[in-house]
Amino acid sequence: MSKKVRIGIIGLGFMGTTHFRIHQNNPIAEVVAVADINPERRKGNISDVWGNIGDADNSQPLDFSDIEVYADGLEMIKKADIDMVDICIPTPWHKDMILAGLAADKHVFCEKPICRTLEQLEEIVAAVKKSPRYFNVGLCIRAWPEYRHAKELYDSGALGKLKYANFRRISPTTDGGGAWQNWFTSYEHCGGALLDMHLHDVDQVRYFFGRPKAVSAFGAKALRSDRSVDHVIARYDFGDDILITAEGGWGAAKTVPFEMSFLIICEKATLQLNNSGYKIHWENGTVETPKLDNDTLPTGWHKGLCYFVQCIYDKVTPDKYQNIDEISDSFRMVMAEEQSIELGKAVEIKY
Ligand SMILES: NC(=O)c1ccc[n+]([C@@H]2O[C@H](COP(=O)([O-])OP(=O)(O)OC[C@H]3O[C@@H](n4cnc5c(N)ncnc54)[C@H](O)[C@@H]3O)[C@@H](O)[C@H]2O)c1
């Protein structure tokens, strides 16, 4: 076996600690450096880490005794002997870390959204296209077992013609949850549920059906934030009469359970995922519970991240779940939704 992939994680919040544990359980990965601006996190104290999905036990500190610890991600990129930078800090600073990582000849995995603004996106896309190093974004729903199964089944043609599709994501409020400086409630930092959470379902529309021509979106602002779109309903125009929609928001009270769901109606079957499970309802009356590929790597976080590390290890381009053009398309679709909400009319999406 060749040497393990040496990884440096920037940001030790909900996603950074999730990634840390995934790498720890991956026999070909080794976290050799971490960076965080918070001194408590640098000591491994993660007891106040909070996320809206999963049930990680954060009561015990992480053991950084054999790991280099930095306060500044850029310094870590410069000094640490790493193959891969894993970026898990709030969205506005993704760009600086991505560009620095690629410039230092490292492979880069960055949490979604890829960045905060279209200007940042353009700089990143140019740098990724120029670099020989690998780049993926944590668009984990592309690799999430139920979604991946549905996508493969849809692509196989077994379901027949599409008639309707909806992707939906509802979260309890993130306000006061414990994220760094409550950053999910800041438009400037986060871009609201529209960019931070609904992006996953926008990306599913792109993943399943390709590029829509235009979008009409409706938003509810400032439900839990300063001035962001905290709930959105969008309809995608593919130049035909098939209704394809997505909905998402985090305006709900703290006790509302997290939900990610879809309903895809085709000629021969309806696929449904909701909090009761994932089923295929065939038109002949058979209801099937598909066997999912989730025994060893249970979630899309595990699958997407371990796949990226495996690609570095095997020296194979990581293009199974995504490429930079698709990542860019989904971001542009969200930005067009924001514009549609502002203008109160359909907006053509510029790719
Ligand atoms: N893929 C998913 O399902 C998913 C889920 C949640 C969050 N995310 C994304 O992951 C990223 C991180 O979100 P989170 O929920 O982990 O946030 P968080 O607030 O829980 O953690 C952020 C961490 O980064 C640190 N930090 C802040 N600024 C920093 C800087 N400049 N340099 C170094 N450290 C810094 C904070 O101290 C904190 O420990 C965001 O882009 C978010 O959108 C993805």
The ligand as an SDF file (V2000), in Angstrom:
LIG
                    3D

 44 48  0  0  0  0  0  0  0  0999 V2000
  -22.7580   19.3240    3.4100 N   0  0  0  0  0  0  0  0  0  0  0  0
  -23.5850   19.5530    4.4040 C   0  0  0  0  0  0  0  0  0  0  0  0
  -24.5290   18.7940    4.6450 O   0  0  0  0  0  0  0  0  0  0  0  0
  -23.3290   20.7280    5.3120 C   0  0  0  0  0  0  0  0  0  0  0  0
  -24.0080   20.8310    6.5350 C   0  0  0  0  0  0  0  0  0  0  0  0
  -23.7180   21.9270    7.3630 C   0  0  0  0  0  0  0  0  0  0  0  0
  -22.8070   22.8910    6.9630 C   0  0  0  0  0  0  0  0  0  0  0  0
  -22.1940   22.7590    5.7550 N   0  0  0  0  0  0  0  0  0  0  0  0
  -21.2230   23.7780    5.2980 C   0  0  0  0  0  0  0  0  0  0  0  0
  -19.9890   23.5780    6.0090 O   0  0  0  0  0  0  0  0  0  0  0  0
  -19.3370   24.8250    6.2400 C   0  0  0  0  0  0  0  0  0  0  0  0
  -19.1140   24.9860    7.7430 C   0  0  0  0  0  0  0  0  0  0  0  0
  -20.3690   24.9640    8.4080 O   0  0  0  0  0  0  0  0  0  0  0  0
  -20.5220   24.4300    9.8970 P   0  0  0  0  0  0  0  0  0  0  0  0
  -21.9590   24.0660   10.0850 O   0  0  0  0  0  0  0  0  0  0  0  0
  -19.4760   23.4120   10.1830 O   0  0  0  0  0  0  0  0  0  0  0  0
  -20.2210   25.7800   10.7000 O   0  0  0  0  0  0  0  0  0  0  0  0
  -19.8120   25.9230   12.2640 P   0  0  0  0  0  0  0  0  0  0  0  0
  -20.1690   27.3050   12.6320 O   0  0  0  0  0  0  0  0  0  0  0  0
  -20.3720   24.7840   13.0570 O   0  0  0  0  0  0  0  0  0  0  0  0
  -18.2270   25.7340   12.2680 O   0  0  0  0  0  0  0  0  0  0  0  0
  -17.3650   26.6640   11.6620 C   0  0  0  0  0  0  0  0  0  0  0  0
  -15.9920   26.5200   12.3120 C   0  0  0  0  0  0  0  0  0  0  0  0
  -15.0660   27.3290   11.5840 O   0  0  0  0  0  0  0  0  0  0  0  0
  -14.2980   28.1320   12.5120 C   0  0  0  0  0  0  0  0  0  0  0  0
  -13.9150   29.3350   11.7600 N   0  0  0  0  0  0  0  0  0  0  0  0
  -14.6740   30.4070   11.4350 C   0  0  0  0  0  0  0  0  0  0  0  0
  -13.9780   31.2510   10.6370 N   0  0  0  0  0  0  0  0  0  0  0  0
  -12.7530   30.7040   10.4910 C   0  0  0  0  0  0  0  0  0  0  0  0
  -11.5820   31.0990    9.7910 C   0  0  0  0  0  0  0  0  0  0  0  0
  -11.5400   32.2280    9.0580 N   0  0  0  0  0  0  0  0  0  0  0  0
  -10.4920   30.2910    9.8610 N   0  0  0  0  0  0  0  0  0  0  0  0
  -10.5030   29.1470   10.5890 C   0  0  0  0  0  0  0  0  0  0  0  0
  -11.5830   28.7370   11.2890 N   0  0  0  0  0  0  0  0  0  0  0  0
  -12.7050   29.4930   11.2140 C   0  0  0  0  0  0  0  0  0  0  0  0
  -15.2210   28.3620   13.6890 C   0  0  0  0  0  0  0  0  0  0  0  0
  -14.4930   28.6650   14.8610 O   0  0  0  0  0  0  0  0  0  0  0  0
  -15.9490   27.0070   13.7650 C   0  0  0  0  0  0  0  0  0  0  0  0
  -15.2430   26.0860   14.5680 O   0  0  0  0  0  0  0  0  0  0  0  0
  -20.2550   25.8910    5.6480 C   0  0  0  0  0  0  0  0  0  0  0  0
  -19.8620   26.2360    4.3600 O   0  0  0  0  0  0  0  0  0  0  0  0
  -21.6240   25.2080    5.6140 C   0  0  0  0  0  0  0  0  0  0  0  0
  -22.4740   25.7190    4.6330 O   0  0  0  0  0  0  0  0  0  0  0  0
  -22.4130   21.7050    4.9570 C   0  0  0  0  0  0  0  0  0  0  0  0
  1  2  1  0
  2  3  2  0
  2  4  1  0
  4  5  1  0
  4 44  2  0
  5  6  2  0
  6  7  1  0
  7  8  2  0
  8  9  1  0
  8 44  1  0
  9 10  1  0
  9 42  1  0
 10 11  1  0
 11 12  1  0
 11 40  1  0
 12 13  1  0
 13 14  1  0
 14 15  2  0
 14 16  1  0
 14 17  1  0
 17 18  1  0
 18 19  2  0
 18 20  1  0
 18 21  1  0
 21 22  1  0
 22 23  1  0
 23 24  1  0
 23 38  1  0
 24 25  1  0
 25 26  1  0
 25 36  1  0
 26 27  1  0
 26 35  1  0
 27 28  2  0
 28 29  1  0
 29 30  1  0
 29 35  2  0
 30 31  1  0
 30 32  2  0
 32 33  1  0
 33 34  2  0
 34 35  1  0
 36 37  1  0
 36 38  1  0
 38 39  1  0
 40 41  1  0
 40 42  1  0
 42 43  1  0
M  CHG  2   8   1  16  -1
M  END
$$$$
